[in-house]
Amino acid sequence: MRLYRYIGPQQIADRVTASPAGCPIRSAADVVRWARESGQQPGPDGSVIATFVIDATGLLLIADRHSEHVACAGRLPVRSAGEITFALSGNEVEITAVSNQSTGYCPEPDSWAAVMESLTASSLEPPSGFSPRCVFRLCVRCAAKNIVKDGVFECGVCGAELSVTYNCQTARAESDD
């Protein structure tokens, strides 16, 4: 499975150097324990939203929604990243939504396979796919990261046409040299 390296701002990665990686999730009990121990406050609908990554080994790691994906990942490459929404009722855990919205890693929608495998291995029922399902592209003219909306491959910053082929990881690698 593809690994995505962090391509967000270096100052964010530098700022989270001392932050602990996310909490490993291997079961519903781990989610309940994390929510309790980290003081998560359910929203009006009773749900808890967390930052998540799937690490290189396929393990789900979660952290407070306000934390950076790169911190949750311990600054390492990931198989997927985004936000995950849990409905908690006692010791019962339902996953109501998962997105791949991470502008630090820009995972492709195809990274859903890694999420599904990790959730299934943890005996957690995955939803049917990413919601929202984000498509990321880097503008070759101005280098802005874009989330493609409604299938319109146009840079929101400079108006240039965006590649229909995923280019976030390769474009960054070229600009790093």
CYANA upper distance limits for C-alpha pairs under 8 A (distance plus 0.5 A):
  1 MET  CA     79 ARG  CA      7.42
  1 MET  CA    114 ALA  CA      8.02
  2 ARG  CA     79 ARG  CA      6.55
  2 ARG  CA    111 SER  CA      8.28
  3 LEU  CA     56 ALA  CA      7.29
  3 LEU  CA     77 PRO  CA      6.33
  3 LEU  CA     78 VAL  CA      5.75
  3 LEU  CA     79 ARG  CA      5.29
  3 LEU  CA     80 SER  CA      8.25
  4 TYR  CA     77 PRO  CA      5.75
  4 TYR  CA     78 VAL  CA      5.70
  4 TYR  CA     79 ARG  CA      6.56
  4 TYR  CA     80 SER  CA      7.72
  4 TYR  CA    105 TYR  CA      6.48
  4 TYR  CA    106 CYS  CA      8.13
  4 TYR  CA    107 PRO  CA      7.04
  4 TYR  CA    169 GLN  CA      7.63
  5 ARG  CA     76 LEU  CA      7.38
  5 ARG  CA     77 PRO  CA      4.80
  5 ARG  CA     78 VAL  CA      7.03
  5 ARG  CA    105 TYR  CA      6.57
  5 ARG  CA    169 GLN  CA      7.87
  6 TYR  CA     70 VAL  CA      7.10
  6 TYR  CA     75 ARG  CA      7.79
  6 TYR  CA     76 LEU  CA      7.96
  6 TYR  CA     77 PRO  CA      6.99
  6 TYR  CA    104 GLY  CA      6.02
  6 TYR  CA    105 TYR  CA      5.32
  7 ILE  CA    103 THR  CA      8.44
  7 ILE  CA    104 GLY  CA      5.87
  7 ILE  CA    105 TYR  CA      6.23
  7 ILE  CA    106 CYS  CA      8.33
  7 ILE  CA    169 GLN  CA      7.80
  7 ILE  CA    172 ARG  CA      7.24
  8 GLY  CA     12 ILE  CA      7.91
  8 GLY  CA     13 ALA  CA      8.19
  8 GLY  CA    103 THR  CA      7.12
  8 GLY  CA    104 GLY  CA      4.65
  8 GLY  CA    105 TYR  CA      7.38
  9 PRO  CA     13 ALA  CA      7.34
  9 PRO  CA    104 GLY  CA      8.06
 10 GLN  CA     14 ASP  CA      6.59
 11 GLN  CA     15 ARG  CA      6.50
 12 ILE  CA     16 VAL  CA      6.94
 12 ILE  CA     68 GLU  CA      8.50
 13 ALA  CA     17 THR  CA      7.07
 13 ALA  CA     70 VAL  CA      6.90
 13 ALA  CA     71 ALA  CA      7.90
 13 ALA  CA     75 ARG  CA      7.40
 16 VAL  CA     68 GLU  CA      8.48
 16 VAL  CA     70 VAL  CA      8.06
 16 VAL  CA     71 ALA  CA      6.02
 17 THR  CA     71 ALA  CA      7.91
 17 THR  CA     74 GLY  CA      8.38
 17 THR  CA     75 ARG  CA      8.07
 19 SER  CA     71 ALA  CA      6.55
 19 SER  CA     74 GLY  CA      8.13
 20 PRO  CA     71 ALA  CA      7.38
 20 PRO  CA     72 CYS  CA      7.78
 20 PRO  CA     74 GLY  CA      7.21
 21 ALA  CA     61 LEU  CA      8.23
 21 ALA  CA     63 ALA  CA      8.48
 21 ALA  CA     71 ALA  CA      6.22
 21 ALA  CA     72 CYS  CA      5.01
 21 ALA  CA     73 ALA  CA      6.04
 21 ALA  CA     74 GLY  CA      5.01
 22 GLY  CA     52 PHE  CA      8.19
 22 GLY  CA     61 LEU  CA      5.34
 22 GLY  CA     62 ILE  CA      5.33
 22 GLY  CA     63 ALA  CA      5.44
 22 GLY  CA     71 ALA  CA      7.80
 22 GLY  CA     72 CYS  CA      4.71
 22 GLY  CA     73 ALA  CA      6.95
 22 GLY  CA     74 GLY  CA      7.97
 23 CYS  CA     34 TRP  CA      7.57
 23 CYS  CA     61 LEU  CA      5.57
 23 CYS  CA     62 ILE  CA      5.68
 23 CYS  CA     63 ALA  CA      6.81
 23 CYS  CA     72 CYS  CA      8.42
 24 PRO  CA     30 ASP  CA      8.09
 24 PRO  CA     59 LEU  CA      7.33
 24 PRO  CA     60 LEU  CA      6.41
 24 PRO  CA     61 LEU  CA      5.05
 24 PRO  CA     62 ILE  CA      7.23
 25 ILE  CA     30 ASP  CA      5.93
 25 ILE  CA     31 VAL  CA      6.92
 25 ILE  CA     59 LEU  CA      7.62
 25 ILE  CA     60 LEU  CA      5.92
 25 ILE  CA     61 LEU  CA      6.43
 25 ILE  CA     62 ILE  CA      7.79
 25 ILE  CA    122 SER  CA      7.52
 26 ARG  CA     30 ASP  CA      6.94
 26 ARG  CA     59 LEU  CA      8.13
 26 ARG  CA     60 LEU  CA      7.93
 26 ARG  CA    121 ALA  CA      7.82
 26 ARG  CA    122 SER  CA      5.01
 26 ARG  CA    123 SER  CA      8.33
 27 SER  CA     31 VAL  CA      7.43
 27 SER  CA    122 SER  CA      5.16
 27 SER  CA    123 SER  CA      6.61
 27 SER  CA    124 LEU  CA      7.43
 28 ALA  CA     32 VAL  CA      6.91
 28 ALA  CA     91 ASN  CA      7.89
 28 ALA  CA     92 GLU  CA      7.53
 28 ALA  CA     93 VAL  CA      6.31
 28 ALA  CA    122 SER  CA      7.82
 28 ALA  CA    123 SER  CA      7.84
 28 ALA  CA    124 LEU  CA      7.10
 29 ALA  CA     33 ARG  CA      6.55
 29 ALA  CA     91 ASN  CA      7.17
 30 ASP  CA     34 TRP  CA      6.52
 31 VAL  CA     35 ALA  CA      6.64
 31 VAL  CA     93 VAL  CA      8.00
 32 VAL  CA     36 ARG  CA      6.73
 32 VAL  CA     88 LEU  CA      7.88
 32 VAL  CA     91 ASN  CA      6.89
 32 VAL  CA     93 VAL  CA      7.97
 33 ARG  CA     37 GLU  CA      6.44
 34 TRP  CA     38 SER  CA      6.25
 35 ALA  CA     39 GLY  CA      6.54
 35 ALA  CA     40 GLN  CA      5.54
 35 ALA  CA     48 VAL  CA      8.46
 36 ARG  CA     40 GLN  CA      6.92
 38 SER  CA     64 ASP  CA      8.28
 40 GLN  CA     48 VAL  CA      7.44
 40 GLN  CA     64 ASP  CA      8.17
 41 GLN  CA     48 VAL  CA      7.44
 42 PRO  CA     46 GLY  CA      5.34
 42 PRO  CA     47 SER  CA      5.50
 42 PRO  CA     48 VAL  CA      5.44
 43 GLY  CA     47 SER  CA      5.86
 43 GLY  CA     48 VAL  CA      6.89
 46 GLY  CA     87 ALA  CA      6.77
 46 GLY  CA     88 LEU  CA      7.57
 47 SER  CA     85 THR  CA      6.98
 47 SER  CA     86 PHE  CA      5.97
 47 SER  CA     87 ALA  CA      5.04
 47 SER  CA     88 LEU  CA      7.06
 48 VAL  CA     85 THR  CA      6.16
 48 VAL  CA     86 PHE  CA      5.68
 48 VAL  CA     87 ALA  CA      6.97
 48 VAL  CA     88 LEU  CA      8.04
 49 ILE  CA     64 ASP  CA      8.24
 49 ILE  CA     65 ARG  CA      6.44
 49 ILE  CA     83 GLU  CA      7.20
 49 ILE  CA     84 ILE  CA      6.15
 49 ILE  CA     85 THR  CA      4.82
 49 ILE  CA     86 PHE  CA      6.77
 50 ALA  CA     62 ILE  CA      6.64
 50 ALA  CA     63 ALA  CA      6.23
 50 ALA  CA     64 ASP  CA      5.71
 50 ALA  CA     65 ARG  CA      4.74
 50 ALA  CA     66 HIS  CA      8.49
 50 ALA  CA     83 GLU  CA      6.09
 50 ALA  CA     84 ILE  CA      5.85
 50 ALA  CA     85 THR  CA      6.88
 51 THR  CA     62 ILE  CA      6.06
 51 THR  CA     63 ALA  CA      5.71
 51 THR  CA     64 ASP  CA      6.44
 51 THR  CA     65 ARG  CA      5.16
 51 THR  CA     66 HIS  CA      7.87
 51 THR  CA     67 SER  CA      7.25
 51 THR  CA     68 GLU  CA      7.95
 51 THR  CA     69 HIS  CA      7.02
 51 THR  CA     72 CYS  CA      7.92
 51 THR  CA     81 ALA  CA      8.26
 51 THR  CA     82 GLY  CA      6.52
 51 THR  CA     83 GLU  CA      5.15
 51 THR  CA     84 ILE  CA      6.92
 52 PHE  CA     60 LEU  CA      7.42
 52 PHE  CA     61 LEU  CA      6.08
 52 PHE  CA     62 ILE  CA      4.90
 52 PHE  CA     63 ALA  CA      6.94
 52 PHE  CA     69 HIS  CA      7.36
 52 PHE  CA     72 CYS  CA      7.42
 52 PHE  CA     81 ALA  CA      6.09
 52 PHE  CA     82 GLY  CA      6.01
 52 PHE  CA     83 GLU  CA      6.07
 52 PHE  CA     84 ILE  CA      6.91
 53 VAL  CA     60 LEU  CA      6.46
 53 VAL  CA     61 LEU  CA      5.89
 53 VAL  CA     62 ILE  CA      7.14
 53 VAL  CA     69 HIS  CA      7.29
 53 VAL  CA     72 CYS  CA      7.25
 53 VAL  CA     73 ALA  CA      6.72
 53 VAL  CA     78 VAL  CA      6.94
 53 VAL  CA     79 ARG  CA      7.90
 53 VAL  CA     80 SER  CA      6.09
 53 VAL  CA     81 ALA  CA      4.67
 53 VAL  CA     82 GLY  CA      7.07
 54 ILE  CA     58 GLY  CA      6.01
 54 ILE  CA     59 LEU  CA      5.87
 54 ILE  CA     60 LEU  CA      5.13
 54 ILE  CA     61 LEU  CA      6.72
 54 ILE  CA     73 ALA  CA      8.48
 54 ILE  CA     78 VAL  CA      6.15
 54 ILE  CA     79 ARG  CA      5.79
 54 ILE  CA     80 SER  CA      5.67
 54 ILE  CA     81 ALA  CA      6.83
 54 ILE  CA    114 ALA  CA      7.49
 54 ILE  CA    115 VAL  CA      7.14
 54 ILE  CA    118 SER  CA      7.85
 55 ASP  CA     59 LEU  CA      5.89
 55 ASP  CA     60 LEU  CA      7.09
 55 ASP  CA     61 LEU  CA      7.70
 55 ASP  CA     73 ALA  CA      7.12
 55 ASP  CA     76 LEU  CA      8.23
 55 ASP  CA     77 PRO  CA      7.42
 55 ASP  CA     78 VAL  CA      5.07
 55 ASP  CA     79 ARG  CA      6.34
 55 ASP  CA     80 SER  CA      8.00
 56 ALA  CA     77 PRO  CA      7.05
 56 ALA  CA     78 VAL  CA      5.82
 56 ALA  CA     79 ARG  CA      6.41
 58 GLY  CA     79 ARG  CA      7.61
 58 GLY  CA    114 ALA  CA      7.16
 58 GLY  CA    117 GLU  CA      8.11
 58 GLY  CA    118 SER  CA      6.34
 59 LEU  CA    118 SER  CA      6.44
 60 LEU  CA    115 VAL  CA      8.24
 60 LEU  CA    118 SER  CA      6.57
 60 LEU  CA    119 LEU  CA      7.89
 61 LEU  CA     72 CYS  CA      7.21
 61 LEU  CA     73 ALA  CA      7.79
 62 ILE  CA     72 CYS  CA      7.06
 63 ALA  CA     67 SER  CA      7.01
 63 ALA  CA     72 CYS  CA      6.51
 65 ARG  CA     83 GLU  CA      7.85
 67 SER  CA     71 ALA  CA      7.48
 67 SER  CA     72 CYS  CA      7.75
 68 GLU  CA     72 CYS  CA      6.93
 69 HIS  CA     73 ALA  CA      6.63
 69 HIS  CA     81 ALA  CA      7.36
 69 HIS  CA     82 GLY  CA      7.99
 69 HIS  CA    102 SER  CA      7.52
 69 HIS  CA    104 GLY  CA      7.27
 69 HIS  CA    105 TYR  CA      8.25
 70 VAL  CA     74 GLY  CA      6.69
 70 VAL  CA     75 ARG  CA      5.33
 70 VAL  CA     76 LEU  CA      7.70
 70 VAL  CA    104 GLY  CA      7.46
 70 VAL  CA    105 TYR  CA      8.45
 71 ALA  CA     75 ARG  CA      6.33
 73 ALA  CA     77 PRO  CA      7.73
 73 ALA  CA     78 VAL  CA      7.47
 78 VAL  CA    105 TYR  CA      8.40
 79 ARG  CA    107 PRO  CA      8.23
 79 ARG  CA    111 SER  CA      6.93
 79 ARG  CA    114 ALA  CA      6.73
 80 SER  CA    100 ASN  CA      7.53
 80 SER  CA    105 TYR  CA      8.43
 80 SER  CA    107 PRO  CA      6.16
 80 SER  CA    108 GLU  CA      8.47
 80 SER  CA    111 SER  CA      5.93
 80 SER  CA    112 TRP  CA      7.85
 80 SER  CA    114 ALA  CA      7.19
 80 SER  CA    115 VAL  CA      7.33
 81 ALA  CA    100 ASN  CA      6.09
 81 ALA  CA    101 GLN  CA      7.58
 81 ALA  CA    102 SER  CA      6.44
 81 ALA  CA    105 TYR  CA      7.40
 81 ALA  CA    106 CYS  CA      8.37
 81 ALA  CA    107 PRO  CA      7.01
 82 GLY  CA     98 VAL  CA      7.68
 82 GLY  CA     99 SER  CA      5.77
 82 GLY  CA    100 ASN  CA      4.65
 82 GLY  CA    101 GLN  CA      5.07
 82 GLY  CA    102 SER  CA      5.49
 83 GLU  CA     98 VAL  CA      6.21
 83 GLU  CA     99 SER  CA      5.76
 83 GLU  CA    100 ASN  CA      7.17
 83 GLU  CA    101 GLN  CA      7.11
 83 GLU  CA    102 SER  CA      8.45
 84 ILE  CA     95 ILE  CA      7.81
 84 ILE  CA     96 THR  CA      8.42
 84 ILE  CA     97 ALA  CA      6.33
 84 ILE  CA     98 VAL  CA      4.87
 84 ILE  CA     99 SER  CA      7.00
 85 THR  CA     95 ILE  CA      6.33
 85 THR  CA     96 THR  CA      6.11
 85 THR  CA     97 ALA  CA      5.59
 85 THR  CA     98 VAL  CA      6.77
 86 PHE  CA     93 VAL  CA      6.93
 86 PHE  CA     94 GLU  CA      6.11
 86 PHE  CA     95 ILE  CA      5.14
 86 PHE  CA     96 THR  CA      6.42
 86 PHE  CA     97 ALA  CA      7.98
 87 ALA  CA     93 VAL  CA      6.34
 87 ALA  CA     94 GLU  CA      5.55
 87 ALA  CA     95 ILE  CA      6.75
 87 ALA  CA     96 THR  CA      7.10
 88 LEU  CA     92 GLU  CA      6.35
 88 LEU  CA     93 VAL  CA      5.39
 88 LEU  CA     94 GLU  CA      7.08
 89 SER  CA     93 VAL  CA      7.09
 93 VAL  CA    124 LEU  CA      8.22
 94 GLU  CA    124 LEU  CA      7.96
 94 GLU  CA    125 GLU  CA      7.66
 95 ILE  CA    124 LEU  CA      7.99
 95 ILE  CA    125 GLU  CA      7.31
 95 ILE  CA    126 PRO  CA      6.94
 95 ILE  CA    127 PRO  CA      7.18
 96 THR  CA    127 PRO  CA      7.07
 97 ALA  CA    127 PRO  CA      7.02
 97 ALA  CA    130 PHE  CA      7.65
 97 ALA  CA    131 SER  CA      6.61
 98 VAL  CA    127 PRO  CA      7.99
 98 VAL  CA    129 GLY  CA      7.71
 98 VAL  CA    130 PHE  CA      5.70
 98 VAL  CA    131 SER  CA      6.25
 98 VAL  CA    132 PRO  CA      8.00
 99 SER  CA    130 PHE  CA      5.20
 99 SER  CA    131 SER  CA      5.50
 99 SER  CA    132 PRO  CA      5.69
 99 SER  CA    133 ARG  CA      6.50
 99 SER  CA    134 CYS  CA      7.90
100 ASN  CA    106 CYS  CA      8.19
100 ASN  CA    107 PRO  CA      6.86
100 ASN  CA    108 GLU  CA      8.05
100 ASN  CA    109 PRO  CA      7.45
100 ASN  CA    130 PHE  CA      6.92
100 ASN  CA    131 SER  CA      8.42
100 ASN  CA    132 PRO  CA      7.80
100 ASN  CA    133 ARG  CA      6.74
100 ASN  CA    134 CYS  CA      6.50
101 GLN  CA    106 CYS  CA      7.75
101 GLN  CA    107 PRO  CA      8.38
101 GLN  CA    132 PRO  CA      8.12
101 GLN  CA    133 ARG  CA      8.13
101 GLN  CA    134 CYS  CA      6.50
102 SER  CA    106 CYS  CA      5.91
102 SER  CA    107 PRO  CA      7.57
103 THR  CA    145 LYS  CA      8.02
106 CYS  CA    136 PHE  CA      6.45
106 CYS  CA    168 CYS  CA      7.32
107 PRO  CA    111 SER  CA      6.87
107 PRO  CA    136 PHE  CA      8.10
108 GLU  CA    134 CYS  CA      7.95
108 GLU  CA    135 VAL  CA      6.89
108 GLU  CA    136 PHE  CA      7.62
108 GLU  CA    166 TYR  CA      8.11
109 PRO  CA    130 PHE  CA      7.85
109 PRO  CA    133 ARG  CA      6.77
109 PRO  CA    134 CYS  CA      7.10
109 PRO  CA    135 VAL  CA      7.19
111 SER  CA    115 VAL  CA      7.34
112 TRP  CA    116 MET  CA      6.60
112 TRP  CA    129 GLY  CA      7.07
112 TRP  CA    130 PHE  CA      7.31
113 ALA  CA    117 GLU  CA      6.65
114 ALA  CA    118 SER  CA      6.67
115 VAL  CA    119 LEU  CA      6.62
116 MET  CA    120 THR  CA      6.49
116 MET  CA    126 PRO  CA      6.44
117 GLU  CA    121 ALA  CA      6.56
118 SER  CA    122 SER  CA      6.79
119 LEU  CA    123 SER  CA      6.84
119 LEU  CA    124 LEU  CA      5.53
119 LEU  CA    125 GLU  CA      7.06
119 LEU  CA    126 PRO  CA      6.54
120 THR  CA    124 LEU  CA      6.00
120 THR  CA    125 GLU  CA      6.80
120 THR  CA    126 PRO  CA      7.41
129 GLY  CA    133 ARG  CA      8.30
134 CYS  CA    147 ILE  CA      6.81
134 CYS  CA    148 VAL  CA      7.71
135 VAL  CA    147 ILE  CA      6.05
135 VAL  CA    148 VAL  CA      5.88
135 VAL  CA    149 LYS  CA      8.31
136 PHE  CA    145 LYS  CA      7.51
136 PHE  CA    146 ASN  CA      6.09
136 PHE  CA    147 ILE  CA      5.17
136 PHE  CA    148 VAL  CA      6.57
136 PHE  CA    166 TYR  CA      7.70
136 PHE  CA    168 CYS  CA      7.54
137 ARG  CA    145 LYS  CA      6.51
137 ARG  CA    146 ASN  CA      5.76
137 ARG  CA    147 ILE  CA      7.03
137 ARG  CA    148 VAL  CA      7.55
137 ARG  CA    162 LEU  CA      7.10
137 ARG  CA    163 SER  CA      7.33
137 ARG  CA    166 TYR  CA      6.66
137 ARG  CA    167 ASN  CA      6.48
137 ARG  CA    168 CYS  CA      6.24
138 LEU  CA    143 ALA  CA      6.31
138 LEU  CA    144 ALA  CA      6.24
138 LEU  CA    145 LYS  CA      5.15
138 LEU  CA    146 ASN  CA      6.54
138 LEU  CA    162 LEU  CA      7.68
138 LEU  CA    163 SER  CA      8.40
138 LEU  CA    167 ASN  CA      6.72
138 LEU  CA    168 CYS  CA      5.85
138 LEU  CA    171 ALA  CA      7.55
139 CYS  CA    143 ALA  CA      5.23
139 CYS  CA    144 ALA  CA      5.83
139 CYS  CA    145 LYS  CA      6.99
139 CYS  CA    146 ASN  CA      7.79
139 CYS  CA    155 CYS  CA      6.69
139 CYS  CA    160 ALA  CA      7.65
139 CYS  CA    161 GLU  CA      8.20
139 CYS  CA    162 LEU  CA      6.28
139 CYS  CA    163 SER  CA      8.21
140 VAL  CA    162 LEU  CA      7.95
140 VAL  CA    171 ALA  CA      8.22
141 ARG  CA    158 CYS  CA      8.31
141 ARG  CA    160 ALA  CA      7.28
142 CYS  CA    157 VAL  CA      8.29
142 CYS  CA    158 CYS  CA      7.30
144 ALA  CA    155 CYS  CA      7.99
144 ALA  CA    157 VAL  CA      7.39
145 LYS  CA    168 CYS  CA      8.39
146 ASN  CA    155 CYS  CA      6.88
146 ASN  CA    156 GLY  CA      7.26
148 VAL  CA    152 VAL  CA      6.59
148 VAL  CA    153 PHE  CA      6.37
148 VAL  CA    154 GLU  CA      8.02
149 LYS  CA    153 PHE  CA      8.22
153 PHE  CA    161 GLU  CA      6.45
153 PHE  CA    162 LEU  CA      5.36
153 PHE  CA    163 SER  CA      7.44
153 PHE  CA    164 VAL  CA      7.35
154 GLU  CA    159 GLY  CA      6.09
154 GLU  CA    160 ALA  CA      6.16
154 GLU  CA    161 GLU  CA      5.11
154 GLU  CA    162 LEU  CA      5.70
155 CYS  CA    159 GLY  CA      5.13
155 CYS  CA    160 ALA  CA      5.73
155 CYS  CA    161 GLU  CA      6.76
155 CYS  CA    162 LEU  CA      6.64
163 SER  CA    167 ASN  CA      7.72
167 ASN  CA    171 ALA  CA      6.10
168 CYS  CA    172 ARG  CA      6.78
169 GLN  CA    173 ALA  CA      6.77
170 THR  CA    174 GLU  CA      6.78
171 ALA  CA    175 SER  CA      6.86
172 ARG  CA    176 ASP  CA      6.61
173 ALA  CA    177 ASP  CA      7.34
